[in-house]
Amino acid sequence: MVARAPRKKMYRTMQGRMVDIEKLRAANESVQAVGNMNVNARGDVLGPGGAIVNTKENVIKKYYEQPKGMVSDTPRSKTMPAPKAEPVKTVKKMTPIAAKPAPKKVEAKPEPKVVSKQAVSTEKKGIDAALDGLE
């Protein structure tokens, strides 16, 4: 039996054109990726001017050298002292107190001014005085 070459994955666009995505990725590996991570399309960390500072392989190796979330073999009670138990505080039950209604505010009405008939003047003022002579 003869081994076949891996078949290229071709995609058909909306316009009916055939596109080889793997070939397109390989052609644009060194182009800076869009975003704020400063990496190229391959995953290499880029510095100023687009120079490669750290390769993708080094980034992955550094990530896996420092495993996070490892379970320790020793029980927790031996490595850390047990927390002290605090005494339980009892809470007194409170009885509701009837709220007293707020006193109503009574507004004092001003007393009407009493004007004597003699104090009222019969002089015309303002526009009445101006229109008086026009008739």
ABEGO torsion letter per residue (X at the ends): XBBBBBBBBBBBBAAGBBBBAAAAAAAAAABBBBEAAGBBAAGBBBBBGGBBABBAAAAAAAAAABBBGBBBABBAAAABBBBBBBBBBBBBBBBBBBBBBBBBBBBBBBBBBBBBAAABBABBBEAAAAAAAAX
